[in-house]
């Protein structure tokens, strides 16, 4: 058999929405020669469609597809995002910022936060957030482009987007179809599998049509038609660590007057969960993620409606979910992408990224018709590891909660955590060191933001700091001044968006 004889010639994406059309667009871009890519979806089946906040790797995804930022901003009503502000996490009346980028600049062998902790012990009251340029921009409602000049504080931040998830899916559908992807309208009634191997051979639609393929991508959402329905892959339940299992979403209008959307997402800890706020060009996305054991649906919807910044633009929409993942994301010739592979609440805006991550891994480990088990095992090792590390980062927020004014927060503060997270917590408690692990999506600065933002102060510092002879207060003061100066020069976020679309 020649190498060409082993090439996969037909790929079927099952399901639309963000997951389906992101997958189809990338397959259409990469598999342009001699491979038929088809997507089957039904207009009768709704999509979840609330993944409106992203993290910086989305820019790489769009660039790989050749999508211009101008077109993307126009088509999806997008705004820019510099990070997430957390309100009421840790202690009730506190807030902190998780930036896209670093705290300060790399200037020494010792991490900046150790100098901040030393200055704090000497009476300096400057918040840790004041040493990240993303926050200097964000709190002023400003936006700028990162600089390639490593000497400038403008090189210390990154950005992502807020966008309308439904519009993004439609935009990507156009991109995919322009690359030759064929869309089939229909509801799947059954799945045909090979009696000997268990591989999926085709899906059957309600109208009797049969669609064959060699590789199947399950983007059917929580229904998980292939990975669960056909492959019976077990689901690993993480609700004992991440107990929120409901969400209610409700968009609202911007407040009256000139609109300068905040260039960041906000997460506000509430009675039995947390509320998101995501500003787009034309509206604000809002939602309340909560634990049904401590909050009824009607009460959650009422509380959310009473906390909107402007007039509600739609009725409340409820979602039910369970935190966790499939034991394996790729089984035989079925690859799960998006909600079919698992679910993590959108506390750190990772929903779209997890779609992107599995697409990227599939491209990096694309099979031939032999479906080499070693390739599949490596895909699953990476997918499982990355999801588990994100899980630990989300649990960190709940575990470090210092509030005791609600049952949920008392439960999460007292709960046991995975050993992988317990190790990181212990190292930071002892001497303020973050211990990175392979497949950590979130860099040390992200972990620092949560540790220090939620008042997890280490007992000691990096011993190297005593050898450095650097005046912590003087250096940090100079850094804050440089950041303030650059932020003052930057345009307002609304103007920046308008200019980027021009």
N, C-alpha and C positions, 0 to 999 in steps of 0.2 A: 504494500500500500504506500503510495506517495504521500508526501506532506500535504499537498493540495487536497487529496482525497479525504483527509481528516478534518478539513475545515467545516465549521458549523455554518450552515446555509440558511437556517430559519430560526429566528428568535421571536418569542411571543411575550409581550408585557401584558400581564393581567391586572387591569385597573388603571384608572387615570389619576386625577388630582396632581398634587405637587410631586409625589413619589413616582407615579407612572410617567408623567411627561418629562421630568428631569432625566429619568432613566432612558426613555425613548429618544430624547434629543441627543444625549451623549452617545448612545448606540448608533444613531443615525450619523453622527459626526465621525465616529471612529470606524464603523464597519461599512464604509461606503461601497466597497467592492464585493460583489458576489454574495451578499448576505441580505436576506429579506427580513426587515424588522416590522412587526405588526403590533399594534396595541388594541386590546378589546376593552371597552367600557360601556356602561349603560347610563344614559341621561337620567334614568329613573332612580339611580342610586346616588345619594348625596355624598359629598366629600367632607372630611373633617374641617379642613380649610381655615384653621386659626393660627397656623405657624407663620406669624407675621414678623417675628424678630429673628435676626440671624447673628452669626459670628463671622469674623473676617474671612475664613476660607471660601465663603460664597463668592467672593470676588474672583478667586482662581477658577471656580467652576464656570462662571459667566465668561471669563476671558478664554477658557479652553474652547467654549462654544463659539467664540468670535463675536459675542454680544457686546455692543458698545454701552458704556455706562449711561450715555444720554438716552438711548432708546429704552434701556431698562427702567430708568427713572420715570420716563414719560408713560410707559405702558403699565407700570405697576403702582403708580402714584407713590413712589418710594421717597423716603427721607433717609438721612444718614444717622448712623448709630455709633457712638464712641464708647459705650459700655452700659452698665446697669446700675441704677441707684437702688439701694436696699434700705427701706424705711421700716423701722420697728423690729428689725431682726437683731438678735442679741438682746439688748435692753429695749424697753418700750419706746422711749423718746429719743432713740439714736438713729442715725443714718450714715451710710457709707457708700462708696463708689467702687465698683469692680470695673477697672478700665481695660480697654483694649490697648495693651502696651505695657510699658514698664513704669516703675516708680523711680523717677530720677534717671540718671545716665550711669552707664558702667564707668566708674572712675577709680575703682579700688578692688582689691581682692575680697574685701568684706562687703556683703550686701548692704544696700542703703538702709534697710529697715533696722539694722543693728545700730547705725548712727542715730536714727530717729529715736529708737528706744533709749539710747544713752542720753540724748538731748532731753528727752521727756523726763528721765530720772533727775536731770539737772534743773528742771523747772520750766522747760520750753513747752508751751501749750499748743503749738501748731498741729492741726490734725494731720494724720498720715496721708489723707487724700490730697492735701495741698502740695504733695511732691510728685504728682503725676500730671503730665501735660494734658492728657485726655480730659481730666476733670477741670483743669483750668479753662479749657474751651467749653466743656459741657455746661458748667454752672453759669457761664456767661451767655449761653445760647449761641455760641460761635461754632464755626467749622473751618477747617483748613486741610490742605493736602500734606501728607507726611513728606519729609525731606530725606533724600539719600545721604545728606551730609551728617555723618555720625557725631560731629562736634556740636550739632544743634539740638535743642530740646524738641524741635519739630521732627526729629527722627525717632522719637521715643513712643509714638503712638500708632495705632492702626484703626481701621474703621470697618463697619459692616453696614447693613441696611435694615430699615423697617419697610415692609411692602405688603400689598394686598395679595394674600395667598391665592385667591381665585383668579385674579388677574395674571399672576405669575404663571399659573398652570396654563391659562389660555395663551399667554405669550410664548411659553415653551412648546405648546402644541403647534403653533405656527412655525417655530424654529424646527421642530422635529419633522413636520410634514414637508417643509422646504428641503429637508435632507433625505426625503424618500420614505419616511415612515408612513405606513398605512394604518388608518384608524378603522376599526370595525365596531359598529354599534350593536349591542346585544347583551343579554344577561346570561351568565353561565349556568347551565343546568346540571352539568356533570363533567367528570374528568376521566379520561381513558388512560390506563396504565398498562405497561407491558407485564404480562402474567409471570414472566420469568425473572426480570430484573427489578420490577417495581418503578422503572423510569416512567415519567409522564410522556405520553405520545400525542395527546390532543386534548382540547377542551370542547365540550358540546354546548351549544347555545339552545335557548328555549325554543327557537324556531326550527331546530333540527340541523342547523349548520354545524360543521365540524372543522376546527382549526388545528392543523398539525404544526409541530415545531420540534426542534431538537434541544433548545435551551428555553426554559420558562422562568420569567421574572415575576415573582408574586408581589404585586403592589395593590393588593385588594384590601388593605387597611386591616382593621380589627377582625374582619371576617376570616382573613388568612386562609383563603380557599384552597391553596395548594400546599403551603408549608405545614398547615395543621390538618386541613380537610383531606388531602391526599397522602401526605407524608407522615402525618400523625406525630410531628416533632413536638416533644414536651415543652411546656412553658414554665420557666423558673419564676416563681412569685416573690417579689421583693416588697410586698405591702407592709411587712413587719418593720421595715426600715423607712419606707416612703409611703405612709398610710393615706395620703390624699388620693381619692379615687373618683372624684367628680370635678366638673368645671362647668361654669355657666358663662357664656360670652355675650356681650352686648356693646355694639359700637355706639359712639356718640359724636355729635358735632363739636367742632372747636368752639371755645368761648367767643363771644362777640368781640369785634375789634380786630386790629392787625394780628395776623397769625405768624408766629415764629416758633414752629414746633420744637420741643426740646430734643436735642440730638442724642437722646439716650432713652432706654427703656426704664420703667420704674416697677419695682416689686415691693409691695407694702404688706407686711405681716398683719393678719387680721385675726378674728376670733377662732377660726378653726381651719386656717390655711392662709392664703395670700392672694392679693389682687394684682393683676398686671395692668400696665398702662403703656400703650404703644402708639405714638403719634405718627400719622401718615399725612400726606399733603392735604387730603380732602376730609379726613375724619380722624378720630382717635379710637383705637381698638382697646377694649377693656374686657377683663374676665376675672372670675373669682375661682380659684382652685381650692378645694376644700375636702375634708374627710367626712364621708356620710355618717360615720359613727358618732360625730359630734355636731353635725349641722344638717338640717333638712333642706331639700332643694328650694322650696318656696322662700324660706328665710334667706338663703344665700342670694337668690335673685333679687329679693327686696333690698338687702343690704347693698348689693352692687348698684342697683338702680339709684339708690340714694346717695351714692358717692361719685357719680359721673360729673365730669367737668362741664358738660353741655347737654343739649337735648338728645334723648335717646333716638337712634336712627333705625332700630329694629327691635323686635321682641326678643326676650332672652332665649338663647339656644343652649341646651344642656348636652353635656358629654359624660359618658361613663367609661372608666378605664381602670386598668390594674397595672401598677408598676412592675416591670420585669422584662424578661427577654426569652426568646427561644434558646434552647440548649445549644442548637446549631442553627446558623442562618442559611447555610447551603447544604442541601441534602439531595444526593443523586444529581438530577439535572434541573433542580428547582432552587433558585436563589431568592431569599426574602429581602425586600427593600422597603423601608418605611415602617409603618405601624404593624405590618404582618410579622416583622422580625422582633418586635417588642415595643415597649413604651416607657419613656421617662418624662415626667412632668416638665413643662417648659420653663422651669425656674432659671435656667442659664441659657435659654434659647438654643437648645441643641437639636430640636426636632428636624429641622431642615438639614443640619450638618450630618446627622446620622444617615439620612437618605444619601447625601453626597458621599459620605465615607464608604458606604457599601458599593456605590457605583464606581468610585475610584478603585477600590480593591478588586472589583470584578474586571475592570479594564487592565489592572496590573497583573491579574492572574487569570486572564481569559482562557477558557478551556478549548480543546478540540473535541471531536466526537468520542474520544476515549474516556473523557472525564476522569483524568488521573486522580486517584484518591489523595495523593500527596498534595496536589494543588488545592483540592477542596479542604483538606485538613489545615493547610496554612491560612487560607481565607478565614476559616472559622476561628482559628487561634487569634488572629488579629482582630476580627470583628468582636469576639467575646471579650478579649482583653480591653479593647477601647471602651466598650459599653460598660464594663465593670468599673473602669477607672472614672468614667463620668458619673456612674452611680455613687461612687465614694465621694466625689466632689459635691454632689447634691445633698447627700446625707450629712456632710460637714455642716451645712447651713442649719439643719435641724438640730444636730447634736450640740452645737455651740449656743443654742437659744438659751438666754438667761431669764426670759419671762416665765412667770408662773401664774399668769392671770387667765389661762385657758387650759382645758384638759389636754388638748393636742400638744401644747408646748411642754407641759409637765411630762407627758409620755416620751416625747422625742429627746428631751434633755437627759432622761434617765435610761434610755434604751441602750442595749449593747449594740456595737457596730461591727462591720466586717473586720477581720484581722488586718487586712491590707490598709484600712483607714486607721485602725487603732495604732498601728505602728507609726504612721505619719503624725498622728496627734501626740503621741508620746515623745517623739523626737522634737517636735516644735515646743512642747511644754518644757522640755529640759533646757534647750539652749537656742531656741528660735531658728532652728535649721529645718528647711523643707527637704524631704527625702524623695526626689523624683523616682518614678518607676517607668519601665518601658510602657509605651502606649498611653501615656498621660496626654490627653488632649489639652488640658489646661496647664499652662506654664507656672513656675513658682510664683510669679507676681500675682496670678489669679488666686492662688491659695493664700498668699499673704493678705490680699485684700479682705478675704473672709475671716481669717484668723484674727487679724488686728481690728478689723471693722466690727467684729462681734466680741471684742475685748478678751480674746484668748492671748494673754500676755505671757511670754515665756519667763521662766524662773531665772535664766542666765543668758548671756550673750555669747557670740562666737569668740573664743579665746584670742583669735588673731587681732581683734580690735585693739587690744592693749599694746600691741606692737606697732601700731600705725602712726600714732602721733598726729592725728587729724582732728581739728577743732570741729566737732559735729555741728554745733549751733551756727558757726560762721558759714560752713559749707552749705548747710541746708537753707540758710537765709539767702545766700547767693542764688541757689537753685530756684527758690520760690520767686525771687525777683525776676530772673530770666524768663520763667514761665509766664508770669503776669505780663511782662513786656510783650512777649510774642502773642499771647492771647488777645491783648488789647488791639493788636494790628489786624486780627482776623475778622472777616465779615460775619454778619449774622447768619444763622443757619438757613433761614428762608431765602436770603439773597444768594447764598452759596448753592442751594438747590436750583433756584431759577437760572443762575449762570451755568450750572452743569448741564441743564437741559437745553440751553440756547444753541 
